[in-house]
Amino acid sequence: MKRPGLLDSHDPEGELEVVCRARGLSPDVLRTLVHAVRSRAGQLRRRGLFDQFDATLDSAHEGEAS
Amino acid sequence: MRLQTVRLSNWKGYRRATLPLPDTTDDRNVLVIRGANGAGKTSLLEAVVLGLFGRQGLDLVGRAATGDRPELSYDAFLERALNTGAHGREAKVSVELEFAGGEHHQLSLKRTWHFSAGGRHRRDDEEVTIMMGADWDLVALPPHPEREEAVREFVGRQIVPRNLAPFFIFDGEHLDRLAGKNLEAQMRSAAELVLGGPELRATAADLRAYARDRRRDARASNDAALDRLRGEANQLEASEQALMQRVESAAAAITPVRGARDELVRKIGALHGDSYASFKALFEEREAKARERAACQDNLRQTLSVDLALALAGGKLRSAAQAQIAAEALRDQWVAGQENSWARFDMFRDQLLSSGPVETGLASRLRTAWEAVWNQAPDGCATERRHTHLGEADRHLVAQHLATISANSGIQIAKLAREVEALDKAVDDLEDRIARQRGLDEQSQSLADQLRAVQEQIAQLEAQRQVDVQALDQLRLTLSPLRQEIGRLVGHAVTHAPMLRRAEEAELYASAMEAALEAALPRSLAALADDVTSAYRAMAHKRVVENVRIAADGSIALLDGVGRDIRRQDASAGETQIFALSLMAAVSAAYPLFPILMDTPFARLDADHRRNVLKHFSGLGVQLILLAHPAELSPDDISALGDRYAGEVQVRHELSDGESVSRISVASEAVHGA
């Protein structure tokens, strides 16, 4: 059976959560970034991917600011 | 993801073949492709490998002789793969693989190789077509040479990463090589794969590309250019400041001097009072007289210029000329009268002589008497004509003009001359009076001198100020576009500040993904080691290995009951194969996304081991495709698969029109217990 990958684990003591916490980053934003890439898998030009990165990172920034 | 159909064209023994694989599920997941030696089983496996990976898959193909020049080996392998029936003309070979399941539900990858009529592989003409999704959407691929890398990335993300392909597609020889080779890198890859590493690493790479892109855009605001412009502007602004100070200083210097001038003017005005007004009136009168004199002189000059010569000649000469012209006119009249008179004399003489004889000499005396009575020159008649060029009318006009000059011009000229003389005197008188008034006012003269000096000082200051103002204008003409450009760049930088922040954050997230992967890797390797241990213990009946340990660097140790690494000791070929199969099974269990294709890997295994292997692999749930000759899988082996067995496809070798061809037929589908 396939074991859950890093992204699938929401254990607060999981590596992803720990690393993000230590660096002041949001695991949710990290997952959103990976999902943006995943949603464009197979689209070799990845049109719009960078715009989606912009939006994700901006929303994270606004979240921090508010 | 399940392999559903393989289509081949001119590939090795297959002129044109479609291999429709029986449907499989998680529970009914084992297929057998059966054929005798040389029937085309391995050709099918090679088609799958090269179809997926192109030249990158060459070292997975046991029959390809890879060396220092893999591109030559690739060419050579493909040229050998060209179906013999396609020789002698331009031809193409294609492999098309259709998969079901996965994220996009269905996916088709077709790779086509082109060959010259001489059978040479045309390296740059390789084509790949990928379609996927419910509507078989065509995936856009870049042109050669970027295409191959794009396909490799696509296959790695959507089907199976190239570095992990050996865990899923293998034959007996490959198993031997895998068991004996250094596996560290592949184990780390497998452990990362289980963690979702490729996706995280791909995202990290995309984030870094994104950060570069955004920084490049932000750098378009060009800090260096901004610094340079700011430096230039600073210098110009310093010069502008200096010039502005000079202009202001000049203005400040002029103001008191102008005040002094105004004071001098006021003093002069106050000093003169009525006399100053009188002085002014005298000066104005003198100017008026001077203007009047000039006008009079002009009039005199004009009058004189008209009949100047005649006027200068004087009255006597004009009178003599008038008399001569009159005498000549009289003479002309007299001469004209004489002609008539002599005509009448001739008539008289002829009448007298016709009346009878007359004494000799009478005609001559009559002539003399006629001349004396009738043809005497009148008084005042000119003895000769001096103005022979004048006709009667001209003579009359000249005489009349001379009479006019004699009568009027002299008087007019004299009058004008007298007026000029009088005006000269008036101007002289006025100048005397002005001079006298000046002389009377020494204080006024001193003030006037001071005023003149002050005026000169003001003029100098104004001139210098004007030079500075012009320099300032010129400098501002240079500075203005600089300031505009700086404003534009600063605006750009402000606009792009969020872009730089996002770039920074993108890199932070990319680093975090990689750090999390590194942190999780030992755990993943340990779990993989447990899977390998479990698989080994399930398949190896000797159970010598108690534990498989995979270190953080990916190195593997097969530990026996007392902790010895049996990989360092001599192991049987069968045991080595079991170990390699355990790795395959562990990776497949951890990453059950791609079919397992085994090409007769059981030659070194006894029946017990073979059934253990089949049982273990079929229990993984992934599609298991076994390529085997009839002797490798006995009916008992098939029976042992139980409900896992989904069906069988047979490939056979035939001779057709003297050519060796491979043919495919679906022999049975899930004929359980057969």
Contacts between the chains, C-beta under 8 A, distances in Angstrom:
chain1	res1	chain2	res2	distance
A	1	B	589	7.0
A	1	B	592	7.5
A	1	B	621	7.9
A	2	B	194	7.6
A	2	B	589	7.8
A	2	B	590	6.5
A	2	B	591	6.6
A	2	B	592	5.3
A	2	B	593	7.7
A	3	B	194	5.8
A	3	B	527	6.4
A	3	B	590	6.1
A	5	B	194	6.9
A	5	B	195	5.2
A	5	B	196	2.9
A	5	B	197	8.0
A	5	B	199	7.7
A	6	B	195	4.9
A	6	B	196	5.4
A	6	B	197	8.0
A	6	B	200	6.6
A	6	B	516	5.7
A	6	B	517	6.9
A	6	B	520	5.6
A	7	B	196	5.3
A	7	B	199	7.4
A	7	B	200	7.3
A	8	B	196	7.4
A	14	B	520	7.9
A	15	B	516	4.5
A	15	B	517	7.8
A	15	B	519	4.1
A	15	B	520	4.1
A	15	B	523	7.7
A	16	B	512	7.9
A	16	B	516	4.5
A	16	B	520	7.8
A	18	B	516	7.9
A	18	B	519	7.2
A	19	B	512	5.1
A	19	B	515	4.9
A	19	B	516	4.4
A	19	B	519	6.3
A	20	B	512	5.7
A	20	B	516	7.7
A	23	B	508	6.3
A	23	B	511	7.7
A	23	B	512	5.5
A	23	B	515	8.0
A	25	B	505	8.0
A	25	B	508	6.0
A	25	B	509	6.1
A	25	B	512	5.4
A	29	B	509	7.0
A	30	B	509	5.5
A	30	B	512	6.3
A	30	B	513	6.7
A	33	B	203	5.8
A	33	B	207	6.5
A	33	B	506	8.0
A	33	B	509	5.8
A	34	B	199	6.0
A	34	B	200	6.5
A	34	B	203	4.6
A	34	B	513	7.6
A	36	B	203	8.0
A	37	B	199	7.0
A	37	B	202	5.9
A	37	B	203	4.4
A	37	B	206	5.4
A	38	B	199	6.4
A	41	B	103	6.9
A	41	B	157	5.3
A	41	B	158	6.3
A	42	B	104	6.8
A	42	B	130	7.9
A	42	B	132	6.2
A	42	B	139	5.8
A	42	B	154	6.3
A	42	B	157	7.3
A	42	B	158	5.6
A	43	B	139	7.6
A	43	B	140	7.9
A	44	B	139	6.7
A	44	B	140	6.2
A	44	B	141	6.2
A	44	B	142	6.8
A	44	B	150	4.9
A	44	B	153	7.4
A	44	B	154	6.5
A	45	B	140	6.6
A	46	B	206	7.1
A	49	B	206	6.4
A	49	B	210	7.6
A	50	B	210	5.0
A	50	B	213	6.2
A	50	B	214	7.6
A	53	B	206	7.8
A	53	B	207	6.9
A	53	B	210	5.0
A	53	B	502	7.2
A	53	B	506	6.3
A	54	B	214	8.0
A	54	B	502	6.1
A	57	B	501	7.9
A	57	B	502	4.4
A	57	B	505	5.1
A	57	B	506	6.5
A	58	B	498	7.0
A	58	B	502	7.0
A	60	B	505	7.2
A	61	B	498	7.7
A	61	B	501	6.9
A	61	B	502	7.8
A	61	B	505	7.5
